[in-house]
Amino acid sequence: MYISELNLHGFKSFAKKEKLKFGEGVTVIVGPNGCGKTNIVDAIRWVLGEQKYSVLRSGKMGDVIFNGADGLKPLSVCEAFLTVHNNQGKLPLEYNDIEIGRRVYRDGESEYYINRTPCRLKDIHDLFVDTGMGSDAYSVIELKMIEQILSETADDRKRMFEEAAGINKYKEQRRSALRKFDAVQQDLERINDIVQEVEQKVHNLNLQLKRFKRHEKLSDELKEKELSLAFIKIHDYKIEINPLSQRVKDSQHLKDEAKTDTSIHEKELDQLKTLYGEQQSELNVLQTSLQSLEENREQSQNNILVWSEKDRSADSNIQRLEKESITNKDKHEELANQTDQYEKDISSLTPQLDKQLKEYKLKKSDFEKVQKRYEDTQSELESIQNNRWDAQQKIANDRSLLDKTHSLIEEKKNVIDRLKIKIHDIESDQCVKEKEQKNLDKKNFELKKVLEKTNSKLSNARISLTKHKEELTETSMEVHTKKSKLEFLEGQLSFYNELVEQKEGYPEGVRNVLNSPENISGVIGTVGDLFQMKDKYRLAFQSALGEWVNCLVAKDRKSALKILSSVKANQFGNLSILPLKEMSHLIEQKKLPPKGKGIIGVADELSGIKTEYKRLAQLLVGNLLIVDDLEIAMNSYDLSDWDVVDLNGLYSGKNYLLRHR
């Protein structure tokens, strides 16, 4: 994967469209200072998503747009497109050439593209993650960054190593996951706020529902009251109509009785009907007028309140205006005096103003003419100055070019002279070199023979080295196993030492007596403590002595009885005691041990017991013979009068008891 092409337009010093092609190897860009070499590095970093304008050597992001030059207008947008050749498939896209683009406007808005398709900045970062390329990666290094890398702290160097190791991808995924967790946490908090808002709205809606139910109840009551009122009015109208209907009935009866007076009664009936209609209409009119009067009464009451308030404010305004009118009269008099004074001043200044205006117009016309001449001369001066600057610049360029050509000519002459000298030297040295070459060929032939011999020796040495390495590994494994065994044995030894210190293995009574020597006197120790044999005989003695090892040894029978009474009083537990003084009478006459191969000796001589307690050893193991191997010794010698034990703990008594530890 490598950068194959870079297209620039409007980026910093690249006003026009520029295309830079890079090969698969090393591409070097050479040019004088200020020609835009570093701008190419900035463009690559900018396309890859750099957001810090200070890294791009700018005050703000809009400064990367071409800002104009002689004969070139400033641009409002700049863009750069970087083509990456994905020949190794490191980028997670199925294209062989991937084009990354970025465009920025004067207002700071940026647009990003992948293969001319709009995308996000995050997509570009995700595309180059863990590839070694990126805006903050060390694949793009400027000159000042070398000193910065050398002066970085341990944390910054750690970041560089992490990038080289390829774990930035997982760190970025971890950061994005944490950001998502934070967003989810904020959403959960927002949900609680929304729940509170909804509960508040539900509470308000419940209040509105209660008001609506109350309004509905009051509306039903109002309807019932209006119906009852209408019923009462109908009843009143019926009461009023009853006498009228009675009169109609009477008139009808009279009509029937006296047909002669029919016309008169009909006229009266018509009159009564008309009278009834008029009264009905008058009643309706009166009701409507009553309602309107009630409304007018309420409105008039409200108007009375408003008017009374307006009356109060009008009174206050009248009082304020009266005061203001008095002050205004005084001001009016002062202003009138001032206007008279100003009119007098104006009348006196009018002729002078007319004179000054005439002079101003004359001078203004002269000034305009001079101004026009000045502008014409200034434009001519500027054109002349520009021509002079161009000529000076051309002269300076020609002079520098002339100086360069002179220096190049002199340099080439010097080079030619040096080359001539070198050619002469080379020709003179060639003969000497040919002779030396022949000698070197001979030496080379001899050295090849020596080399073959040394190679054979080296192969033999390598074979022996591999053997030694194998032996070394085997010995190291043996050392390791021996060390592990030693550690195990040391652990066992420490464990047994602890057992000895804590008197473990002894009967409870013996342990209690040994742990309280200040309360019980006359105890010499246990049989096992008094026997201090060598380690190689320890197993033989343990097998032969058996339970005698756990017996206590007292000075005499009297001390033993005292110990037993103390043990009984304190309830120490079971124990056995041997009185040393009385047991010395039980010692038999010592026999001569047999001699021969495999017989080590009599046990009392090998017990390592002190001389003062030697009688105890003679009593317990005076008839015990220690041999190398029990079976061989029993078959080789007549040992029927002896108790025999070997170094492995195999025991045979003269009472035919066999025991093994």
Secondary structure, 3 states (H helix, E strand, C coil): CEEEEEEEECECCECCCEEEECCCCCCCCCCCCCCCHHHHHHHHHHHCCCCCCCCCCCCCHHHHECCCECCECCCCEEEEEEEEECCCCCCCCCCCEEEEEEEEECCCCEEEEECCEEECHHHHHHHHCCCCCCCCCCCCCCHHHHHHHHCCCHHHHHHHHHHHHCCHHHHHHHHHHHHHHHHHHHHHHHHHHHHHHHHHHHHHHHHHHHHHHHHHHHHHHHHHHHHHHHHHHHHHHHHHHHHHHHHHHHHHHHHHHCCCCHHHHHHHHHHHHHHHHHHHHHHHHHHHHHHHHHHHHHHHHHHHHHHHHHHHHHHHHHHHHHHHHHHHHHHHHHHHHHHHHHHHHHHHHHHHHHHHHHHHHHHHHHHHHHHHHHHHHHHHHHHHHHHHHHHHHHHHHHHHHHHHHHHHHHHHHHHHHHHHHHHHHHHHHHHHHHHHHHHHHHHHHHHHHHHHHHHHHHHHHHHHHHHHHHHHHHHHHHHHHHHHHHHHHHHHHHHHHHHHHCCCCCCHHHHHHHHCCCCCCCEEEEHHHHCCCCHHHHHHHHHHHHHHHHCEEECCHHHHHHHHHHHHHHCCCCCCEEEHHHHHHHCCCCCCCCCCCCEEEEHHHHCCCCHHHHHHHHHHHCCEEEECCHHHHHHHCCCCCCEEEECCCEEECCCCCEEEC
